[in-house]
Amino acid sequence: MARHHLINGVQVPFTAAEEAARDAEELAWTNGAFDRAIADVRAKRDRLIAQTDYLALSDNTLTDAMTTYRQALRDITNGVTTVEQCNSITWPTKP
């Protein structure tokens, strides 16, 4: 199906160059899906770790459960290579 855009309120079909440019944009977006998904995972992981940072200060002693939780968060992206894996991550439960 040919693509169209509006020019001065008139529907005009894309030229061959516009079709090629749009195809390249869509391919770039598709190819960047994993990068966007893993960035979201890392952002969530970083927020969860930050919520427990006060417990890791020098005047506190972390419980074994909290140490394990924080390590599980740091390891959450290990082996994740697809968007599907990013979307199916099982997040550890905060003790």
PDB file of N, CA, C and O in Angstrom:
ATOM      1  N   MET A   1       0.848  -1.170   0.000  1.00  0.00           N
ATOM      2  CA  MET A   1       0.000   0.000   0.000  1.00  0.00           C
ATOM      3  C   MET A   1       0.898   1.239   0.000  1.00  0.00           C
ATOM      4  O   MET A   1       1.805   1.360   0.823  1.00  0.00           O
ATOM      5  N   ALA A   2       0.641   2.120  -0.898  1.00  0.00           N
ATOM      6  CA  ALA A   2       1.420   3.357  -0.991  1.00  0.00           C
ATOM      7  C   ALA A   2       1.076   4.283   0.166  1.00  0.00           C
ATOM      8  O   ALA A   2      -0.072   4.359   0.605  1.00  0.00           O
ATOM      9  N   ARG A   3       2.084   4.978   0.643  1.00  0.00           N
ATOM     10  CA  ARG A   3       1.872   5.937   1.728  1.00  0.00           C
ATOM     11  C   ARG A   3       1.599   7.314   1.138  1.00  0.00           C
ATOM     12  O   ARG A   3       2.019   7.647   0.030  1.00  0.00           O
ATOM     13  N   HIS A   4       0.876   8.094   1.930  1.00  0.00           N
ATOM     14  CA  HIS A   4       0.523   9.449   1.500  1.00  0.00           C
ATOM     15  C   HIS A   4       0.785  10.421   2.641  1.00  0.00           C
ATOM     16  O   HIS A   4       0.882  10.027   3.803  1.00  0.00           O
ATOM     17  N   HIS A   5       0.897  11.670   2.297  1.00  0.00           N
ATOM     18  CA  HIS A   5       0.942  12.727   3.299  1.00  0.00           C
ATOM     19  C   HIS A   5       0.162  13.916   2.759  1.00  0.00           C
ATOM     20  O   HIS A   5      -0.131  14.003   1.566  1.00  0.00           O
ATOM     21  N   LEU A   6      -0.165  14.823   3.662  1.00  0.00           N
ATOM     22  CA  LEU A   6      -0.945  15.992   3.268  1.00  0.00           C
ATOM     23  C   LEU A   6      -0.024  17.166   2.973  1.00  0.00           C
ATOM     24  O   LEU A   6       0.861  17.498   3.762  1.00  0.00           O
ATOM     25  N   ILE A   7      -0.249  17.779   1.831  1.00  0.00           N
ATOM     26  CA  ILE A   7       0.457  19.003   1.475  1.00  0.00           C
ATOM     27  C   ILE A   7      -0.617  20.028   1.134  1.00  0.00           C
ATOM     28  O   ILE A   7      -1.345  19.881   0.152  1.00  0.00           O
ATOM     29  N   ASN A   8      -0.703  21.071   1.960  1.00  0.00           N
ATOM     30  CA  ASN A   8      -1.726  22.110   1.795  1.00  0.00           C
ATOM     31  C   ASN A   8      -3.133  21.510   1.734  1.00  0.00           C
ATOM     32  O   ASN A   8      -3.977  21.943   0.951  1.00  0.00           O
ATOM     33  N   GLY A   9      -3.361  20.499   2.583  1.00  0.00           N
ATOM     34  CA  GLY A   9      -4.679  19.887   2.662  1.00  0.00           C
ATOM     35  C   GLY A   9      -4.983  18.889   1.558  1.00  0.00           C
ATOM     36  O   GLY A   9      -6.100  18.377   1.483  1.00  0.00           O
ATOM     37  N   VAL A  10      -4.014  18.603   0.702  1.00  0.00           N
ATOM     38  CA  VAL A  10      -4.210  17.665  -0.402  1.00  0.00           C
ATOM     39  C   VAL A  10      -3.391  16.408  -0.123  1.00  0.00           C
ATOM     40  O   VAL A  10      -2.208  16.491   0.209  1.00  0.00           O
ATOM     41  N   GLN A  11      -4.022  15.253  -0.259  1.00  0.00           N
ATOM     42  CA  GLN A  11      -3.336  13.991  -0.037  1.00  0.00           C
ATOM     43  C   GLN A  11      -2.447  13.683  -1.248  1.00  0.00           C
ATOM     44  O   GLN A  11      -2.927  13.566  -2.375  1.00  0.00           O
ATOM     45  N   VAL A  12      -1.145  13.555  -0.987  1.00  0.00           N
ATOM     46  CA  VAL A  12      -0.157  13.356  -2.050  1.00  0.00           C
ATOM     47  C   VAL A  12       0.622  12.078  -1.745  1.00  0.00           C
ATOM     48  O   VAL A  12       1.068  11.892  -0.613  1.00  0.00           O
ATOM     49  N   PRO A  13       0.796  11.197  -2.727  1.00  0.00           N
ATOM     50  CA  PRO A  13       1.571   9.974  -2.479  1.00  0.00           C
ATOM     51  C   PRO A  13       3.048  10.299  -2.259  1.00  0.00           C
ATOM     52  O   PRO A  13       3.575  11.269  -2.802  1.00  0.00           O
ATOM     53  N   PHE A  14       3.700   9.467  -1.452  1.00  0.00           N
ATOM     54  CA  PHE A  14       5.133   9.622  -1.221  1.00  0.00           C
ATOM     55  C   PHE A  14       5.875   9.409  -2.538  1.00  0.00           C
ATOM     56  O   PHE A  14       5.458   8.619  -3.384  1.00  0.00           O
ATOM     57  N   THR A  15       6.969  10.123  -2.688  1.00  0.00           N
ATOM     58  CA  THR A  15       7.862   9.854  -3.817  1.00  0.00           C
ATOM     59  C   THR A  15       8.686   8.619  -3.459  1.00  0.00           C
ATOM     60  O   THR A  15       8.654   8.164  -2.316  1.00  0.00           O
ATOM     61  N   ALA A  16       9.415   8.082  -4.416  1.00  0.00           N
ATOM     62  CA  ALA A  16      10.266   6.917  -4.152  1.00  0.00           C
ATOM     63  C   ALA A  16      11.294   7.239  -3.067  1.00  0.00           C
ATOM     64  O   ALA A  16      11.579   6.402  -2.210  1.00  0.00           O
ATOM     65  N   ALA A  17      11.845   8.442  -3.106  1.00  0.00           N
ATOM     66  CA  ALA A  17      12.826   8.843  -2.094  1.00  0.00           C
ATOM     67  C   ALA A  17      12.179   8.945  -0.708  1.00  0.00           C
ATOM     68  O   ALA A  17      12.789   8.549   0.285  1.00  0.00           O
ATOM     69  N   GLU A  18      10.958   9.468  -0.631  1.00  0.00           N
ATOM     70  CA  GLU A  18      10.255   9.560   0.649  1.00  0.00           C
ATOM     71  C   GLU A  18       9.904   8.175   1.175  1.00  0.00           C
ATOM     72  O   GLU A  18       9.987   7.933   2.379  1.00  0.00           O
ATOM     73  N   GLU A  19       9.512   7.264   0.291  1.00  0.00           N
ATOM     74  CA  GLU A  19       9.229   5.876   0.699  1.00  0.00           C
ATOM     75  C   GLU A  19      10.489   5.241   1.277  1.00  0.00           C
ATOM     76  O   GLU A  19      10.439   4.603   2.328  1.00  0.00           O
ATOM     77  N   ALA A  20      11.617   5.413   0.592  1.00  0.00           N
ATOM     78  CA  ALA A  20      12.877   4.832   1.054  1.00  0.00           C
ATOM     79  C   ALA A  20      13.286   5.418   2.404  1.00  0.00           C
ATOM     80  O   ALA A  20      13.741   4.693   3.288  1.00  0.00           O
ATOM     81  N   ALA A  21      13.123   6.721   2.557  1.00  0.00           N
ATOM     82  CA  ALA A  21      13.474   7.368   3.821  1.00  0.00           C
ATOM     83  C   ALA A  21      12.586   6.860   4.953  1.00  0.00           C
ATOM     84  O   ALA A  21      13.067   6.598   6.055  1.00  0.00           O
ATOM     85  N   ARG A  22      11.303   6.724   4.680  1.00  0.00           N
ATOM     86  CA  ARG A  22      10.374   6.233   5.712  1.00  0.00           C
ATOM     87  C   ARG A  22      10.675   4.787   6.072  1.00  0.00           C
ATOM     88  O   ARG A  22      10.627   4.413   7.244  1.00  0.00           O
ATOM     89  N   ASP A  23      10.988   3.966   5.062  1.00  0.00           N
ATOM     90  CA  ASP A  23      11.366   2.570   5.335  1.00  0.00           C
ATOM     91  C   ASP A  23      12.602   2.513   6.228  1.00  0.00           C
ATOM     92  O   ASP A  23      12.670   1.693   7.143  1.00  0.00           O
ATOM     93  N   ALA A  24      13.576   3.378   5.967  1.00  0.00           N
ATOM     94  CA  ALA A  24      14.790   3.421   6.777  1.00  0.00           C
ATOM     95  C   ALA A  24      14.475   3.842   8.214  1.00  0.00           C
ATOM     96  O   ALA A  24      15.045   3.290   9.156  1.00  0.00           O
ATOM     97  N   GLU A  25      13.581   4.807   8.392  1.00  0.00           N
ATOM     98  CA  GLU A  25      13.178   5.244   9.734  1.00  0.00           C
ATOM     99  C   GLU A  25      12.507   4.106  10.493  1.00  0.00           C
ATOM    100  O   GLU A  25      12.797   3.881  11.668  1.00  0.00           O
ATOM    101  N   GLU A  26      11.611   3.391   9.822  1.00  0.00           N
ATOM    102  CA  GLU A  26      10.908   2.279  10.475  1.00  0.00           C
ATOM    103  C   GLU A  26      11.868   1.151  10.837  1.00  0.00           C
ATOM    104  O   GLU A  26      11.736   0.543  11.899  1.00  0.00           O
ATOM    105  N   LEU A  27      12.833   0.867   9.961  1.00  0.00           N
ATOM    106  CA  LEU A  27      13.826  -0.160  10.253  1.00  0.00           C
ATOM    107  C   LEU A  27      14.683   0.245  11.444  1.00  0.00           C
ATOM    108  O   LEU A  27      14.963  -0.581  12.313  1.00  0.00           O
ATOM    109  N   ALA A  28      15.097   1.495  11.494  1.00  0.00           N
ATOM    110  CA  ALA A  28      15.898   1.978  12.616  1.00  0.00           C
ATOM    111  C   ALA A  28      15.117   1.872  13.925  1.00  0.00           C
ATOM    112  O   ALA A  28      15.675   1.492  14.954  1.00  0.00           O
ATOM    113  N   TRP A  29      13.838   2.204  13.885  1.00  0.00           N
ATOM    114  CA  TRP A  29      12.997   2.099  15.090  1.00  0.00           C
ATOM    115  C   TRP A  29      12.882   0.652  15.539  1.00  0.00           C
ATOM    116  O   TRP A  29      12.994   0.357  16.729  1.00  0.00           O
ATOM    117  N   THR A  30      12.661  -0.249  14.596  1.00  0.00           N
ATOM    118  CA  THR A  30      12.539  -1.667  14.911  1.00  0.00           C
ATOM    119  C   THR A  30      13.856  -2.204  15.469  1.00  0.00           C
ATOM    120  O   THR A  30      13.855  -2.945  16.452  1.00  0.00           O
ATOM    121  N   ASN A  31      14.958  -1.844  14.859  1.00  0.00           N
ATOM    122  CA  ASN A  31      16.264  -2.317  15.313  1.00  0.00           C
ATOM    123  C   ASN A  31      16.627  -1.781  16.697  1.00  0.00           C
ATOM    124  O   ASN A  31      17.430  -2.394  17.401  1.00  0.00           O
ATOM    125  N   GLY A  32      16.063  -0.673  17.088  1.00  0.00           N
ATOM    126  CA  GLY A  32      16.352  -0.091  18.391  1.00  0.00           C
ATOM    127  C   GLY A  32      15.433  -0.571  19.500  1.00  0.00           C
ATOM    128  O   GLY A  32      15.524  -0.079  20.625  1.00  0.00           O
ATOM    129  N   ALA A  33      14.549  -1.518  19.212  1.00  0.00           N
ATOM    130  CA  ALA A  33      13.576  -1.975  20.204  1.00  0.00           C
ATOM    131  C   ALA A  33      14.260  -2.568  21.434  1.00  0.00           C
ATOM    132  O   ALA A  33      13.857  -2.276  22.560  1.00  0.00           O
ATOM    133  N   PHE A  34      15.287  -3.395  21.238  1.00  0.00           N
ATOM    134  CA  PHE A  34      15.967  -3.997  22.386  1.00  0.00           C
ATOM    135  C   PHE A  34      16.659  -2.931  23.223  1.00  0.00           C
ATOM    136  O   PHE A  34      16.604  -2.971  24.452  1.00  0.00           O
ATOM    137  N   ASP A  35      17.308  -1.980  22.563  1.00  0.00           N
ATOM    138  CA  ASP A  35      17.996  -0.926  23.301  1.00  0.00           C
ATOM    139  C   ASP A  35      17.032  -0.139  24.180  1.00  0.00           C
ATOM    140  O   ASP A  35      17.369   0.213  25.310  1.00  0.00           O
ATOM    141  N   ARG A  36      15.843   0.136  23.672  1.00  0.00           N
ATOM    142  CA  ARG A  36      14.836   0.858  24.471  1.00  0.00           C
ATOM    143  C   ARG A  36      14.336  -0.015  25.621  1.00  0.00           C
ATOM    144  O   ARG A  36      14.161   0.470  26.739  1.00  0.00           O
ATOM    145  N   ALA A  37      14.106  -1.293  25.351  1.00  0.00           N
ATOM    146  CA  ALA A  37      13.580  -2.198  26.383  1.00  0.00           C
ATOM    147  C   ALA A  37      14.599  -2.399  27.504  1.00  0.00           C
ATOM    148  O   ALA A  37      14.237  -2.352  28.679  1.00  0.00           O
ATOM    149  N   ILE A  38      15.872  -2.623  27.156  1.00  0.00           N
ATOM    150  CA  ILE A  38      16.878  -2.848  28.200  1.00  0.00           C
ATOM    151  C   ILE A  38      17.151  -1.562  28.977  1.00  0.00           C
ATOM    152  O   ILE A  38      17.480  -1.616  30.162  1.00  0.00           O
ATOM    153  N   ALA A  39      17.018  -0.417  28.330  1.00  0.00           N
ATOM    154  CA  ALA A  39      17.164   0.855  29.047  1.00  0.00           C
ATOM    155  C   ALA A  39      16.058   1.012  30.083  1.00  0.00           C
ATOM    156  O   ALA A  39      16.307   1.504  31.183  1.00  0.00           O
ATOM    157  N   ASP A  40      14.837   0.599  29.740  1.00  0.00           N
ATOM    158  CA  ASP A  40      13.729   0.645  30.705  1.00  0.00           C
ATOM    159  C   ASP A  40      13.989  -0.285  31.887  1.00  0.00           C
ATOM    160  O   ASP A  40      13.734   0.078  33.035  1.00  0.00           O
ATOM    161  N   VAL A  41      14.499  -1.486  31.602  1.00  0.00           N
ATOM    162  CA  VAL A  41      14.809  -2.445  32.671  1.00  0.00           C
ATOM    163  C   VAL A  41      15.883  -1.859  33.589  1.00  0.00           C
ATOM    164  O   VAL A  41      15.756  -1.911  34.813  1.00  0.00           O
ATOM    165  N   ARG A  42      16.930  -1.308  32.999  1.00  0.00           N
ATOM    166  CA  ARG A  42      18.012  -0.743  33.810  1.00  0.00           C
ATOM    167  C   ARG A  42      17.531   0.441  34.643  1.00  0.00           C
ATOM    168  O   ARG A  42      17.953   0.606  35.788  1.00  0.00           O
ATOM    169  N   ALA A  43      16.659   1.258  34.082  1.00  0.00           N
ATOM    170  CA  ALA A  43      16.131   2.403  34.833  1.00  0.00           C
ATOM    171  C   ALA A  43      15.324   1.926  36.039  1.00  0.00           C
ATOM    172  O   ALA A  43      15.455   2.481  37.130  1.00  0.00           O
ATOM    173  N   LYS A  44      14.490   0.902  35.849  1.00  0.00           N
ATOM    174  CA  LYS A  44      13.705   0.371  36.969  1.00  0.00           C
ATOM    175  C   LYS A  44      14.632  -0.246  38.003  1.00  0.00           C
ATOM    176  O   LYS A  44      14.464  -0.026  39.203  1.00  0.00           O
ATOM    177  N   ARG A  45      15.615  -1.020  37.539  1.00  0.00           N
ATOM    178  CA  ARG A  45      16.571  -1.636  38.455  1.00  0.00           C
ATOM    179  C   ARG A  45      17.292  -0.566  39.266  1.00  0.00           C
ATOM    180  O   ARG A  45      17.433  -0.699  40.481  1.00  0.00           O
ATOM    181  N   ASP A  46      17.745   0.486  38.606  1.00  0.00           N
ATOM    182  CA  ASP A  46      18.464   1.553  39.300  1.00  0.00           C
ATOM    183  C   ASP A  46      17.591   2.243  40.348  1.00  0.00           C
ATOM    184  O   ASP A  46      18.069   2.595  41.427  1.00  0.00           O
ATOM    185  N   ARG A  47      16.301   2.434  40.022  1.00  0.00           N
ATOM    186  CA  ARG A  47      15.378   3.036  41.006  1.00  0.00           C
ATOM    187  C   ARG A  47      15.215   2.131  42.220  1.00  0.00           C
ATOM    188  O   ARG A  47      15.213   2.606  43.355  1.00  0.00           O
ATOM    189  N   LEU A  48      15.078   0.822  41.982  1.00  0.00           N
ATOM    190  CA  LEU A  48      14.895  -0.111  43.092  1.00  0.00           C
ATOM    191  C   LEU A  48      16.144  -0.190  43.970  1.00  0.00           C
ATOM    192  O   LEU A  48      16.039  -0.262  45.194  1.00  0.00           O
ATOM    193  N   ILE A  49      17.310  -0.176  43.356  1.00  0.00           N
ATOM    194  CA  ILE A  49      18.546  -0.179  44.151  1.00  0.00           C
ATOM    195  C   ILE A  49      18.661   1.123  44.936  1.00  0.00           C
ATOM    196  O   ILE A  49      19.023   1.109  46.113  1.00  0.00           O
ATOM    197  N   ALA A  50      18.359   2.236  44.300  1.00  0.00           N
ATOM    198  CA  ALA A  50      18.453   3.536  44.970  1.00  0.00           C
ATOM    199  C   ALA A  50      17.543   3.610  46.186  1.00  0.00           C
ATOM    200  O   ALA A  50      17.866   4.287  47.162  1.00  0.00           O
ATOM    201  N   GLN A  51      16.416   2.924  46.137  1.00  0.00           N
ATOM    202  CA  GLN A  51      15.486   2.933  47.268  1.00  0.00           C
ATOM    203  C   GLN A  51      16.070   2.240  48.492  1.00  0.00           C
ATOM    204  O   GLN A  51      15.576   2.435  49.603  1.00  0.00           O
ATOM    205  N   THR A  52      17.111   1.437  48.308  1.00  0.00           N
ATOM    206  CA  THR A  52      17.727   0.740  49.441  1.00  0.00           C
ATOM    207  C   THR A  52      19.144   1.219  49.722  1.00  0.00           C
ATOM    208  O   THR A  52      19.814   0.671  50.597  1.00  0.00           O
ATOM    209  N   ASP A  53      19.610   2.223  49.002  1.00  0.00           N
ATOM    210  CA  ASP A  53      20.977   2.702  49.195  1.00  0.00           C
ATOM    211  C   ASP A  53      21.237   3.182  50.622  1.00  0.00           C
ATOM    212  O   ASP A  53      22.341   3.009  51.141  1.00  0.00           O
ATOM    213  N   TYR A  54      20.252   3.769  51.247  1.00  0.00           N
ATOM    214  CA  TYR A  54      20.460   4.283  52.606  1.00  0.00           C
ATOM    215  C   TYR A  54      20.814   3.162  53.576  1.00  0.00           C
ATOM    216  O   TYR A  54      21.436   3.395  54.613  1.00  0.00           O
ATOM    217  N   LEU A  55      20.407   1.934  53.224  1.00  0.00           N
ATOM    218  CA  LEU A  55      20.717   0.800  54.090  1.00  0.00           C
ATOM    219  C   LEU A  55      22.171   0.352  53.956  1.00  0.00           C
ATOM    220  O   LEU A  55      22.693  -0.346  54.825  1.00  0.00           O
ATOM    221  N   ALA A  56      22.814   0.750  52.875  1.00  0.00           N
ATOM    222  CA  ALA A  56      24.188   0.319  52.612  1.00  0.00           C
ATOM    223  C   ALA A  56      25.223   1.355  53.047  1.00  0.00           C
ATOM    224  O   ALA A  56      26.397   1.236  52.696  1.00  0.00           O
ATOM    225  N   LEU A  57      24.805   2.362  53.801  1.00  0.00           N
ATOM    226  CA  LEU A  57      25.738   3.363  54.297  1.00  0.00           C
ATOM    227  C   LEU A  57      26.675   2.736  55.326  1.00  0.00           C
ATOM    228  O   LEU A  57      26.362   1.691  55.897  1.00  0.00           O
ATOM    229  N   SER A  58      27.795   3.358  55.558  1.00  0.00           N
ATOM    230  CA  SER A  58      28.822   2.776  56.421  1.00  0.00           C
ATOM    231  C   SER A  58      28.362   2.550  57.860  1.00  0.00           C
ATOM    232  O   SER A  58      28.922   1.702  58.555  1.00  0.00           O
ATOM    233  N   ASP A  59      27.359   3.289  58.316  1.00  0.00           N
ATOM    234  CA  ASP A  59      26.902   3.112  59.701  1.00  0.00           C
ATOM    235  C   ASP A  59      25.785   2.080  59.825  1.00  0.00           C
ATOM    236  O   ASP A  59      25.216   1.915  60.904  1.00  0.00           O
ATOM    237  N   ASN A  60      25.465   1.388  58.742  1.00  0.00           N
ATOM    238  CA  ASN A  60      24.443   0.335  58.753  1.00  0.00           C
ATOM    239  C   ASN A  60      25.069  -0.992  58.346  1.00  0.00           C
ATOM    240  O   ASN A  60      26.073  -1.031  57.635  1.00  0.00           O
ATOM    241  N   THR A  61      24.468  -2.056  58.801  1.00  0.00           N
ATOM    242  CA  THR A  61      24.868  -3.388  58.370  1.00  0.00           C
ATOM    243  C   THR A  61      23.698  -3.987  57.620  1.00  0.00           C
ATOM    244  O   THR A  61      22.595  -4.109  58.152  1.00  0.00           O
ATOM    245  N   LEU A  62      23.955  -4.360  56.373  1.00  0.00           N
ATOM    246  CA  LEU A  62      22.889  -4.965  55.559  1.00  0.00           C
ATOM    247  C   LEU A  62      22.584  -6.372  56.051  1.00  0.00           C
ATOM    248  O   LEU A  62      23.489  -7.127  56.406  1.00  0.00           O
ATOM    249  N   THR A  63      21.315  -6.711  56.068  1.00  0.00           N
ATOM    250  CA  THR A  63      20.934  -8.090  56.357  1.00  0.00           C
ATOM    251  C   THR A  63      21.313  -8.951  55.163  1.00  0.00           C
ATOM    252  O   THR A  63      21.503  -8.445  54.057  1.00  0.00           O
ATOM    253  N   ASP A  64      21.419 -10.235  55.390  1.00  0.00           N
ATOM    254  CA  ASP A  64      21.720 -11.146  54.287  1.00  0.00           C
ATOM    255  C   ASP A  64      20.632 -11.078  53.220  1.00  0.00           C
ATOM    256  O   ASP A  64      20.925 -11.147  52.026  1.00  0.00           O
ATOM    257  N   ALA A  65      19.381 -10.944  53.645  1.00  0.00           N
ATOM    258  CA  ALA A  65      18.269 -10.880  52.699  1.00  0.00           C
ATOM    259  C   ALA A  65      18.373  -9.626  51.826  1.00  0.00           C
ATOM    260  O   ALA A  65      18.112  -9.679  50.624  1.00  0.00           O
ATOM    261  N   MET A  66      18.753  -8.508  52.432  1.00  0.00           N
ATOM    262  CA  MET A  66      18.873  -7.271  51.661  1.00  0.00           C
ATOM    263  C   MET A  66      20.079  -7.333  50.734  1.00  0.00           C
ATOM    264  O   MET A  66      20.017  -6.836  49.609  1.00  0.00           O
ATOM    265  N   THR A  67      21.160  -7.926  51.181  1.00  0.00           N
ATOM    266  CA  THR A  67      22.334  -8.094  50.330  1.00  0.00           C
ATOM    267  C   THR A  67      21.983  -8.957  49.121  1.00  0.00           C
ATOM    268  O   THR A  67      22.377  -8.647  47.996  1.00  0.00           O
ATOM    269  N   THR A  68      21.250 -10.027  49.353  1.00  0.00           N
ATOM    270  CA  THR A  68      20.827 -10.921  48.271  1.00  0.00           C
ATOM    271  C   THR A  68      19.893 -10.198  47.309  1.00  0.00           C
ATOM    272  O   THR A  68      20.018 -10.351  46.094  1.00  0.00           O
ATOM    273  N   TYR A  69      18.967  -9.418  47.835  1.00  0.00           N
ATOM    274  CA  TYR A  69      18.035  -8.648  47.008  1.00  0.00           C
ATOM    275  C   TYR A  69      18.777  -7.662  46.112  1.00  0.00           C
ATOM    276  O   TYR A  69      18.521  -7.584  44.911  1.00  0.00           O
ATOM    277  N   ARG A  70      19.693  -6.917  46.705  1.00  0.00           N
ATOM    278  CA  ARG A  70      20.436  -5.921  45.929  1.00  0.00           C
ATOM    279  C   ARG A  70      21.310  -6.594  44.868  1.00  0.00           C
ATOM    280  O   ARG A  70      21.450  -6.071  43.762  1.00  0.00           O
ATOM    281  N   GLN A  71      21.895  -7.745  45.194  1.00  0.00           N
ATOM    282  CA  GLN A  71      22.703  -8.454  44.201  1.00  0.00           C
ATOM    283  C   GLN A  71      21.824  -8.990  43.078  1.00  0.00           C
ATOM    284  O   GLN A  71      22.218  -8.956  41.912  1.00  0.00           O
ATOM    285  N   ALA A  72      20.646  -9.481  43.418  1.00  0.00           N
ATOM    286  CA  ALA A  72      19.718  -9.972  42.385  1.00  0.00           C
ATOM    287  C   ALA A  72      19.324  -8.839  41.442  1.00  0.00           C
ATOM    288  O   ALA A  72      19.195  -9.047  40.235  1.00  0.00           O
ATOM    289  N   LEU A  73      19.134  -7.653  41.987  1.00  0.00           N
ATOM    290  CA  LEU A  73      18.823  -6.500  41.133  1.00  0.00           C
ATOM    291  C   LEU A  73      19.993  -6.169  40.215  1.00  0.00           C
ATOM    292  O   LEU A  73      19.799  -5.890  39.032  1.00  0.00           O
ATOM    293  N   ARG A  74      21.210  -6.199  40.761  1.00  0.00           N
ATOM    294  CA  ARG A  74      22.373  -5.898  39.921  1.00  0.00           C
ATOM    295  C   ARG A  74      22.547  -6.938  38.816  1.00  0.00           C
ATOM    296  O   ARG A  74      23.028  -6.613  37.730  1.00  0.00           O
ATOM    297  N   ASP A  75      22.163  -8.171  39.082  1.00  0.00           N
ATOM    298  CA  ASP A  75      22.329  -9.263  38.110  1.00  0.00           C
ATOM    299  C   ASP A  75      21.144  -9.412  37.155  1.00  0.00           C
ATOM    300  O   ASP A  75      21.176 -10.282  36.284  1.00  0.00           O
ATOM    301  N   ILE A  76      20.112  -8.599  37.291  1.00  0.00           N
ATOM    302  CA  ILE A  76      18.846  -8.797  36.574  1.00  0.00           C
ATOM    303  C   ILE A  76      19.015  -8.766  35.057  1.00  0.00           C
ATOM    304  O   ILE A  76      18.237  -9.407  34.350  1.00  0.00           O
ATOM    305  N   THR A  77      19.997  -8.049  34.538  1.00  0.00           N
ATOM    306  CA  THR A  77      20.158  -7.953  33.084  1.00  0.00           C
ATOM    307  C   THR A  77      21.116  -9.007  32.517  1.00  0.00           C
ATOM    308  O   THR A  77      21.292  -9.085  31.301  1.00  0.00           O
ATOM    309  N   ASN A  78      21.721  -9.797  33.362  1.00  0.00           N
ATOM    310  CA  ASN A  78      22.636 -10.834  32.877  1.00  0.00           C
ATOM    311  C   ASN A  78      21.906 -11.814  31.974  1.00  0.00           C
ATOM    312  O   ASN A  78      20.893 -12.391  32.371  1.00  0.00           O
ATOM    313  N   GLY A  79      22.408 -12.003  30.777  1.00  0.00           N
ATOM    314  CA  GLY A  79      21.830 -12.970  29.848  1.00  0.00           C
ATOM    315  C   GLY A  79      20.599 -12.488  29.105  1.00  0.00           C
ATOM    316  O   GLY A  79      20.038 -13.237  28.305  1.00  0.00           O
ATOM    317  N   VAL A  80      20.164 -11.267  29.343  1.00  0.00           N
ATOM    318  CA  VAL A  80      18.984 -10.733  28.660  1.00  0.00           C
ATOM    319  C   VAL A  80      19.430 -10.180  27.304  1.00  0.00           C
ATOM    320  O   VAL A  80      20.239  -9.256  27.230  1.00  0.00           O
ATOM    321  N   THR A  81      18.879 -10.773  26.223  1.00  0.00           N
ATOM    322  CA  THR A  81      19.328 -10.380  24.883  1.00  0.00           C
ATOM    323  C   THR A  81      18.185 -10.057  23.930  1.00  0.00           C
ATOM    324  O   THR A  81      18.426  -9.679  22.784  1.00  0.00           O
ATOM    325  N   THR A  82      16.941 -10.202  24.388  1.00  0.00           N
ATOM    326  CA  THR A  82      15.807  -9.939  23.503  1.00  0.00           C
ATOM    327  C   THR A  82      14.773  -9.075  24.214  1.00  0.00           C
ATOM    328  O   THR A  82      14.752  -8.980  25.441  1.00  0.00           O
ATOM    329  N   VAL A  83      13.925  -8.455  23.422  1.00  0.00           N
ATOM    330  CA  VAL A  83      12.828  -7.651  23.967  1.00  0.00           C
ATOM    331  C   VAL A  83      11.900  -8.538  24.788  1.00  0.00           C
ATOM    332  O   VAL A  83      11.418  -8.129  25.845  1.00  0.00           O
ATOM    333  N   GLU A  84      11.650  -9.745  24.305  1.00  0.00           N
ATOM    334  CA  GLU A  84      10.761 -10.665  25.019  1.00  0.00           C
ATOM    335  C   GLU A  84      11.308 -10.988  26.407  1.00  0.00           C
ATOM    336  O   GLU A  84      10.551 -11.058  27.375  1.00  0.00           O
ATOM    337  N   GLN A  85      12.616 -11.182  26.502  1.00  0.00           N
ATOM    338  CA  GLN A  85      13.216 -11.441  27.811  1.00  0.00           C
ATOM    339  C   GLN A  85      13.096 -10.222  28.716  1.00  0.00           C
ATOM    340  O   GLN A  85      12.853 -10.361  29.914  1.00  0.00           O
ATOM    341  N   CYS A  86      13.262  -9.044  28.159  1.00  0.00           N
ATOM    342  CA  CYS A  86      13.096  -7.808  28.947  1.00  0.00           C
ATOM    343  C   CYS A  86      11.682  -7.716  29.503  1.00  0.00           C
ATOM    344  O   CYS A  86      11.479  -7.335  30.656  1.00  0.00           O
ATOM    345  N   ASN A  87      10.719  -8.066  28.678  1.00  0.00           N
ATOM    346  CA  ASN A  87       9.313  -7.954  29.093  1.00  0.00           C
ATOM    347  C   ASN A  87       8.886  -9.042  30.061  1.00  0.00           C
ATOM    348  O   ASN A  87       7.853  -8.903  30.717  1.00  0.00           O
ATOM    349  N   SER A  88       9.653 -10.123  30.169  1.00  0.00           N
ATOM    350  CA  SER A  88       9.243 -11.232  31.042  1.00  0.00           C
ATOM    351  C   SER A  88      10.136 -11.368  32.278  1.00  0.00           C
ATOM    352  O   SER A  88      10.148 -12.420  32.917  1.00  0.00           O
ATOM    353  N   ILE A  89      10.866 -10.336  32.612  1.00  0.00           N
ATOM    354  CA  ILE A  89      11.729 -10.392  33.804  1.00  0.00           C
ATOM    355  C   ILE A  89      10.873 -10.534  35.057  1.00  0.00           C
ATOM    356  O   ILE A  89       9.865  -9.851  35.237  1.00  0.00           O
ATOM    357  N   THR A  90      11.318 -11.447  35.914  1.00  0.00           N
ATOM    358  CA  THR A  90      10.689 -11.611  37.227  1.00  0.00           C
ATOM    359  C   THR A  90      11.537 -10.840  38.229  1.00  0.00           C
ATOM    360  O   THR A  90      12.680 -11.201  38.511  1.00  0.00           O
ATOM    361  N   TRP A  91      10.960  -9.784  38.752  1.00  0.00           N
ATOM    362  CA  TRP A  91      11.687  -8.922  39.672  1.00  0.00           C
ATOM    363  C   TRP A  91      11.732  -9.549  41.054  1.00  0.00           C
ATOM    364  O   TRP A  91      10.740 -10.124  41.503  1.00  0.00           O
ATOM    365  N   PRO A  92      12.883  -9.447  41.747  1.00  0.00           N
ATOM    366  CA  PRO A  92      12.971 -10.004  43.107  1.00  0.00           C
ATOM    367  C   PRO A  92      12.085  -9.193  44.061  1.00  0.00           C
ATOM    368  O   PRO A  92      11.805  -8.016  43.837  1.00  0.00           O
ATOM    369  N   THR A  93      11.667  -9.852  45.104  1.00  0.00           N
ATOM    370  CA  THR A  93      10.818  -9.214  46.111  1.00  0.00           C
ATOM    371  C   THR A  93      11.694  -8.580  47.187  1.00  0.00           C
ATOM    372  O   THR A  93      12.603  -9.214  47.722  1.00  0.00           O
ATOM    373  N   LYS A  94      11.407  -7.341  47.486  1.00  0.00           N
ATOM    374  CA  LYS A  94      12.158  -6.622  48.505  1.00  0.00           C
ATOM    375  C   LYS A  94      11.840  -7.219  49.877  1.00  0.00           C
ATOM    376  O   LYS A  94      10.674  -7.376  50.239  1.00  0.00           O
ATOM    377  N   PRO A  95      12.898  -7.553  50.643  1.00  0.00           N
ATOM    378  CA  PRO A  95      12.660  -8.142  51.985  1.00  0.00           C
ATOM    379  C   PRO A  95      12.092  -7.118  52.961  1.00  0.00           C
ATOM    380  O   PRO A  95      11.838  -7.445  54.120  1.00  0.00           O
TER     381      PRO A  95
END
